[in-house]
Structures are given as C-alpha cells and as structure tokens.
Amino acid sequence: MKKLVQLAKIFSDSNRVKIIALMHREKELCVCEICDTLGLSQPLVSRHLKQMREAQLVQTKQSGKWMIYSLFENETIHCLLDTIQEDIDTLPKIISCATR
C-alpha cells in the first residue's frame, strides 16, 4: 500500500507528469534540460527527480560531470504514458544544454 500512495503523490503533480513525459519522449535528459524546457527552478526539478528515483520510476547514470535521467521501463509508467500520450506532443521542444 505504501508504494501505491507514493506513486499517487508523484502522479498528482503536473510538473512531475510533464518531466516523466519529457523523459519518455527524449529518452534521456539532464536536470538543466528539464529546467530550461519547462521553465522550472533547478532545486524544484531536483526535488521532483529525487521523489521519482525513490519510487523507482527513473534511473540515473553519470556522464562526465552530468547526471543523466531516464525512465525505468515498467507497467506503471506504460499505464501513465498511455493515458497522457496526446499531451506529450504538446510539450515544448527540448532546450539542450550547450555544455553537455
């Protein structure tokens, strides 16, 4: 039951859902790309990503000095993505990090 409540909290925030949708569309993103694309602060995005990592929705890998985020492939994510598929296309185009 704890896991379900944790996931419900994550999916109840529109910014977290947008971050998940962007990761689905782009496959891999760094924090600055998410911040610049969605117009969100770095501390806010990092907090959202931490919650998603703890819920095992996203995974990370180190690329030089950058932390790269991507989705774990699981049933929960597929169910969510099926629900928001139309909205994914309305998200802004990724603003890429010039330094990555």
N, CA, C and O atoms as a DFTB+ gen file, in Angstrom:
400 C
 N C O
     1  1       0.821      -1.195       0.000
     2  2       0.000       0.000       0.000
     3  2       0.868       1.264       0.000
     4  3       0.508       2.267      -0.616
     5  1       2.013       1.211       0.694
     6  2       2.906       2.368       0.770
     7  2       3.378       2.783      -0.624
     8  3       3.427       3.974      -0.932
     9  1       3.722       1.811      -1.461
    10  2       4.192       2.078      -2.822
    11  2       3.102       2.784      -3.650
    12  3       3.395       3.720      -4.394
    13  1       1.863       2.337      -3.518
    14  2       0.748       2.940      -4.255
    15  2       0.550       4.394      -3.842
    16  3       0.340       5.257      -4.694
    17  1       0.616       4.668      -2.554
    18  2       0.470       6.044      -2.068
    19  2       1.610       6.907      -2.596
    20  3       1.386       8.045      -3.008
    21  1       2.819       6.382      -2.586
    22  2       3.979       7.101      -3.099
    23  2       3.792       7.448      -4.581
    24  3       4.065       8.575      -4.996
    25  1       3.333       6.488      -5.366
    26  2       3.112       6.726      -6.793
    27  2       1.983       7.724      -7.020
    28  3       2.071       8.569      -7.911
    29  1       0.932       7.634      -6.228
    30  2      -0.191       8.564      -6.363
    31  2       0.267       9.997      -6.102
    32  3      -0.168      10.922      -6.787
    33  1       1.135      10.182      -5.123
    34  2       1.666      11.519      -4.836
    35  2       2.481      12.038      -6.011
    36  3       2.388      13.212      -6.370
    37  1       3.276      11.167      -6.603
    38  2       4.096      11.587      -7.742
    39  2       3.218      11.980      -8.920
    40  3       3.447      13.020      -9.539
    41  1       2.227      11.176      -9.236
    42  2       1.375      11.437     -10.397
    43  2       0.364      12.554     -10.148
    44  3      -0.328      12.973     -11.076
    45  1       0.267      13.043      -8.908
    46  2      -0.695      14.107      -8.605
    47  2      -0.142      15.493      -8.915
    48  3      -0.870      16.481      -8.815
    49  1       1.119      15.581      -9.286
    50  2       1.738      16.868      -9.581
    51  2       1.965      17.008     -11.084
    52  3       2.621      16.165     -11.695
    53  1       1.428      18.063     -11.676
    54  2       1.526      18.214     -13.135
    55  2       2.971      18.387     -13.604
    56  3       3.313      17.924     -14.692
    57  1       3.822      19.035     -12.822
    58  2       5.222      19.180     -13.235
    59  2       5.935      17.838     -13.277
    60  3       6.730      17.591     -14.183
    61  1       5.660      16.958     -12.300
    62  2       6.288      15.637     -12.317
    63  2       5.795      14.826     -13.512
    64  3       6.574      14.102     -14.133
    65  1       4.525      14.940     -13.835
    66  2       3.991      14.222     -15.003
    67  2       4.635      14.759     -16.283
    68  3       4.953      13.989     -17.189
    69  1       4.827      16.064     -16.357
    70  2       5.499      16.649     -17.531
    71  2       6.939      16.151     -17.636
    72  3       7.413      15.858     -18.734
    73  1       7.632      16.054     -16.515
    74  2       9.009      15.560     -16.521
    75  2       9.048      14.122     -17.017
    76  3       9.907      13.764     -17.822
    77  1       8.124      13.300     -16.540
    78  2       8.043      11.906     -16.992
    79  2       7.758      11.849     -18.487
    80  3       8.361      11.051     -19.205
    81  1       6.846      12.689     -18.957
    82  2       6.504      12.708     -20.379
    83  2       7.707      13.138     -21.224
    84  3       7.958      12.563     -22.284
    85  1       8.448      14.145     -20.758
    86  2       9.647      14.573     -21.488
    87  2      10.684      13.462     -21.552
    88  3      11.297      13.241     -22.596
    89  1      10.879      12.771     -20.453
    90  2      11.849      11.672     -20.445
    91  2      11.404      10.557     -21.384
    92  3      12.233       9.917     -22.032
    93  1      10.117      10.330     -21.456
    94  2       9.615       9.311     -22.385
    95  2       9.910       9.730     -23.830
    96  3      10.366       8.923     -24.640
    97  1       9.646      10.987     -24.133
    98  2       9.831      11.480     -25.497
    99  2      11.309      11.567     -25.877
   100  3      11.682      11.196     -26.990
   101  1      12.150      12.050     -24.968
   102  2      13.554      12.299     -25.282
   103  2      14.485      11.159     -24.885
   104  3      15.649      11.143     -25.286
   105  1      13.989      10.214     -24.107
   106  2      14.737       9.048     -23.609
   107  2      15.688       9.393     -22.464
   108  3      15.638       8.732     -21.427
   109  1      16.546      10.394     -22.605
   110  2      17.492      10.770     -21.556
   111  2      17.567      12.292     -21.472
   112  3      17.583      12.985     -22.489
   113  1      17.613      12.799     -20.235
   114  2      17.704      14.234     -20.018
   115  2      18.562      14.536     -18.797
   116  3      18.627      13.744     -17.857
   117  1      19.215      15.686     -18.824
   118  2      19.884      16.161     -17.618
   119  2      18.972      17.193     -16.950
   120  3      18.001      17.654     -17.550
   121  1      19.285      17.541     -15.736
   122  2      18.442      18.457     -14.972
   123  2      18.294      19.805     -15.678
   124  3      17.198      20.364     -15.726
   125  1      19.388      20.323     -16.223
   126  2      19.312      21.647     -16.854
   127  2      18.380      21.640     -18.075
   128  3      17.710      22.639     -18.338
   129  1      18.331      20.544     -18.812
   130  2      17.417      20.461     -19.951
   131  2      15.964      20.490     -19.478
   132  3      15.119      21.138     -20.097
   133  1      15.677      19.794     -18.390
   134  2      14.321      19.798     -17.839
   135  2      13.970      21.197     -17.337
   136  3      12.884      21.707     -17.616
   137  1      14.890      21.814     -16.598
   138  2      14.662      23.163     -16.055
   139  2      14.394      24.165     -17.175
   140  3      13.407      24.901     -17.136
   141  1      15.273      24.190     -18.167
   142  2      15.157      25.165     -19.255
   143  2      13.914      24.923     -20.099
   144  3      13.253      25.875     -20.512
   145  1      13.592      23.678     -20.355
   146  2      12.449      23.351     -21.206
   147  2      11.122      23.682     -20.527
   148  3      10.219      24.227     -21.161
   149  1      11.004      23.357     -19.258
   150  2       9.734      23.566     -18.555
   151  2       9.692      24.879     -17.780
   152  3       8.657      25.228     -17.212
   153  1      10.792      25.602     -17.752
   154  2      10.821      26.873     -17.036
   155  2      10.704      26.708     -15.526
   156  3      10.070      27.520     -14.852
   157  1      11.324      25.645     -14.997
   158  2      11.277      25.352     -13.568
   159  2      12.653      25.560     -12.958
   160  3      13.666      25.470     -13.652
   161  1      12.691      25.836     -11.667
   162  2      13.972      26.043     -10.988
   163  2      14.700      24.715     -10.804
   164  3      14.079      23.654     -10.740
   165  1      16.026      24.792     -10.720
   166  2      16.834      23.591     -10.534
   167  2      16.525      22.884      -9.212
   168  3      16.421      21.657      -9.205
   169  1      16.372      23.610      -8.081
   170  2      16.038      22.899      -6.838
   171  2      14.699      22.167      -6.919
   172  3      14.561      21.067      -6.383
   173  1      13.720      22.765      -7.579
   174  2      12.411      22.119      -7.710
   175  2      12.513      20.848      -8.549
   176  3      11.984      19.805      -8.164
   177  1      13.188      20.930      -9.690
   178  2      13.335      19.764     -10.557
   179  2      14.119      18.664      -9.842
   180  3      13.754      17.491      -9.921
   181  1      15.178      19.033      -9.155
   182  2      15.964      18.036      -8.429
   183  2      15.129      17.340      -7.353
   184  3      15.252      16.132      -7.150
   185  1      14.290      18.097      -6.674
   186  2      13.405      17.508      -5.658
   187  2      12.420      16.528      -6.300
   188  3      12.192      15.435      -5.780
   189  1      11.838      16.929      -7.436
   190  2      10.915      16.031      -8.153
   191  2      11.634      14.753      -8.585
   192  3      11.106      13.654      -8.415
   193  1      12.827      14.895      -9.140
   194  2      13.576      13.728      -9.609
   195  2      13.965      12.808      -8.455
   196  3      13.977      11.587      -8.612
   197  1      14.278      13.377      -7.317
   198  2      14.602      12.563      -6.140
   199  2      13.401      11.710      -5.739
   200  3      13.546      10.523      -5.448
   201  1      12.213      12.320      -5.725
   202  2      10.999      11.573      -5.389
   203  2      10.747      10.462      -6.405
   204  3      10.341       9.361      -6.033
   205  1      10.984      10.744      -7.675
   206  2      10.767       9.737      -8.716
   207  2      11.806       8.618      -8.637
   208  3      11.490       7.461      -8.912
   209  1      13.044       8.955      -8.264
   210  2      14.075       7.921      -8.073
   211  2      13.704       7.014      -6.906
   212  3      13.822       5.792      -7.003
   213  1      13.257       7.607      -5.808
   214  2      12.871       6.827      -4.633
   215  2      11.705       5.896      -4.935
   216  3      11.598       4.824      -4.340
   217  1      10.831       6.299      -5.855
   218  2       9.695       5.461      -6.249
   219  2      10.075       4.488      -7.363
   220  3       9.230       3.734      -7.848
   221  1      11.336       4.504      -7.765
   222  2      11.862       3.634      -8.821
   223  2      11.150       3.842     -10.159
   224  3      10.864       2.891     -10.886
   225  1      10.873       5.106     -10.460
   226  2      10.303       5.462     -11.760
   227  2      11.382       5.943     -12.724
   228  3      11.258       5.785     -13.938
   229  1      12.447       6.536     -12.168
   230  2      13.547       6.999     -13.014
   231  2      14.853       6.398     -12.525
   232  3      15.001       6.020     -11.363
   233  1      15.788       6.327     -13.452
   234  2      17.126       5.839     -13.139
   235  2      18.132       6.893     -13.572
   236  3      17.822       7.775     -14.374
   237  1      19.328       6.792     -13.038
   238  2      20.360       7.768     -13.352
   239  2      21.621       7.075     -13.844
   240  3      21.872       5.903     -13.563
   241  1      22.400       7.845     -14.586
   242  2      23.747       7.405     -14.954
   243  2      24.616       8.644     -15.029
   244  3      24.148       9.731     -15.367
   245  1      25.865       8.467     -14.713
   246  2      26.839       9.557     -14.737
   247  2      27.415       9.659     -16.139
   248  3      27.793       8.652     -16.737
   249  1      27.480      10.877     -16.659
   250  2      28.117      11.132     -17.946
   251  2      29.041      12.329     -17.754
   252  3      28.614      13.477     -17.877
   253  1      30.309      12.055     -17.453
   254  2      31.230      13.133     -17.100
   255  2      30.783      13.739     -15.784
   256  3      30.620      13.029     -14.792
   257  1      30.584      15.056     -15.772
   258  2      30.105      15.694     -14.549
   259  2      28.580      15.783     -14.503
   260  3      28.024      16.324     -13.547
   261  1      27.903      15.263     -15.518
   262  2      26.449      15.355     -15.612
   263  2      25.768      14.084     -15.123
   264  3      26.257      12.976     -15.341
   265  1      24.640      14.265     -14.463
   266  2      23.783      13.149     -14.090
   267  2      22.653      13.100     -15.119
   268  3      21.934      14.081     -15.308
   269  1      22.505      11.968     -15.772
   270  2      21.518      11.793     -16.836
   271  2      20.369      10.938     -16.296
   272  3      20.594       9.900     -15.674
   273  1      19.148      11.383     -16.540
   274  2      17.956      10.709     -16.039
   275  2      17.189      10.062     -17.186
   276  3      17.096      10.612     -18.283
   277  1      16.648       8.887     -16.908
   278  2      15.790       8.186     -17.867
   279  2      14.760       7.383     -17.094
   280  3      14.898       7.170     -15.890
   281  1      13.732       6.942     -17.793
   282  2      12.659       6.186     -17.147
   283  2      13.022       4.723     -16.995
   284  3      13.664       4.134     -17.865
   285  1      12.606       4.144     -15.883
   286  2      12.605       2.695     -15.753
   287  2      11.433       2.196     -16.583
   288  3      10.353       2.785     -16.543
   289  1      11.625       1.147     -17.315
   290  2      10.514       0.556     -18.061
   291  2       9.734      -0.369     -17.133
   292  3      10.258      -1.389     -16.685
   293  1       8.496      -0.019     -16.847
   294  2       7.648      -0.871     -16.018
   295  2       6.182      -0.617     -16.339
   296  3       5.861       0.325     -17.063
   297  1       5.310      -1.428     -15.819
   298  2       3.877      -1.342     -16.110
   299  2       3.280      -0.014     -15.659
   300  3       2.412       0.536     -16.337
   301  1       3.730       0.496     -14.540
   302  2       3.192       1.755     -14.027
   303  2       3.437       2.881     -15.016
   304  3       2.533       3.662     -15.312
   305  1       4.650       2.963     -15.523
   306  2       4.993       4.009     -16.487
   307  2       4.187       3.837     -17.774
   308  3       3.671       4.816     -18.312
   309  1       4.074       2.616     -18.269
   310  2       3.334       2.384     -19.508
   311  2       1.870       2.787     -19.363
   312  3       1.300       3.367     -20.287
   313  1       1.264       2.496     -18.242
   314  2      -0.128       2.875     -17.998
   315  2      -0.276       4.392     -18.017
   316  3      -1.197       4.920     -18.640
   317  1       0.628       5.092     -17.337
   318  2       0.595       6.551     -17.310
   319  2       0.811       7.124     -18.703
   320  3       0.078       8.019     -19.123
   321  1       1.808       6.619     -19.424
   322  2       2.124       7.150     -20.746
   323  2       0.995       6.923     -21.736
   324  3       0.753       7.765     -22.601
   325  1       0.306       5.808     -21.625
   326  2      -0.860       5.573     -22.480
   327  2      -1.931       6.625     -22.226
   328  3      -2.619       7.062     -23.149
   329  1      -2.065       7.026     -20.972
   330  2      -3.087       7.996     -20.591
   331  2      -2.757       9.402     -21.086
   332  3      -3.659      10.149     -21.466
   333  1      -1.473       9.772     -21.086
   334  2      -1.092      11.147     -21.435
   335  2      -0.461      11.267     -22.822
   336  3       0.123      12.304     -23.136
   337  1      -0.564      10.245     -23.647
   338  2       0.109      10.233     -24.949
   339  2      -0.185      11.484     -25.780
   340  3       0.735      12.054     -26.366
   341  1      -1.424      11.916     -25.841
   342  2      -1.762      13.100     -26.636
   343  2      -1.079      14.352     -26.094
   344  3      -0.672      15.222     -26.864
   345  1      -0.953      14.446     -24.779
   346  2      -0.341      15.618     -24.167
   347  2       1.161      15.679     -24.384
   348  3       1.742      16.764     -24.368
   349  1       1.794      14.544     -24.585
   350  2       3.247      14.517     -24.784
   351  2       3.631      15.365     -25.992
   352  3       4.650      16.055     -25.968
   353  1       2.831      15.319     -27.031
   354  2       3.143      16.077     -28.245
   355  2       3.001      17.585     -28.053
   356  3       3.537      18.354     -28.851
   357  1       2.288      18.025     -27.011
   358  2       2.100      19.454     -26.784
   359  2       3.185      20.060     -25.900
   360  3       3.217      21.275     -25.705
   361  1       4.067      19.231     -25.368
   362  2       5.149      19.749     -24.527
   363  2       6.137      20.535     -25.378
   364  3       6.296      20.258     -26.567
   365  1       6.801      21.517     -24.770
   366  2       7.764      22.314     -25.543
   367  2       8.931      21.476     -26.035
   368  3       9.253      20.424     -25.483
   369  1       9.554      21.982     -27.096
   370  2      10.746      21.357     -27.645
   371  2      11.877      21.477     -26.616
   372  3      11.990      22.489     -25.924
   373  1      12.699      20.451     -26.524
   374  2      13.790      20.424     -25.532
   375  2      14.777      21.547     -25.810
   376  3      15.186      21.772     -26.948
   377  1      15.147      22.244     -24.745
   378  2      16.226      23.218     -24.807
   379  2      17.464      22.493     -24.305
   380  3      17.607      22.255     -23.106
   381  1      18.344      22.148     -25.207
   382  2      19.514      21.335     -24.884
   383  2      20.564      22.139     -24.154
   384  3      20.726      23.339     -24.375
   385  1      21.275      21.447     -23.277
   386  2      22.408      22.049     -22.588
   387  2      23.525      22.243     -23.586
   388  3      23.905      21.315     -24.300
   389  1      24.040      23.439     -23.630
   390  2      25.153      23.712     -24.545
   391  2      26.437      23.053     -24.066
   392  3      27.344      22.792     -24.856
   393  1      26.507      22.786     -22.767
   394  2      27.746      22.253     -22.210
   395  2      27.752      20.746     -22.071
   396  3      28.789      20.177     -21.730
   397  1      26.651      20.084     -22.319
   398  2      26.602      18.631     -22.147
   399  2      27.156      17.916     -23.341
   400  3      27.191      16.686     -23.363
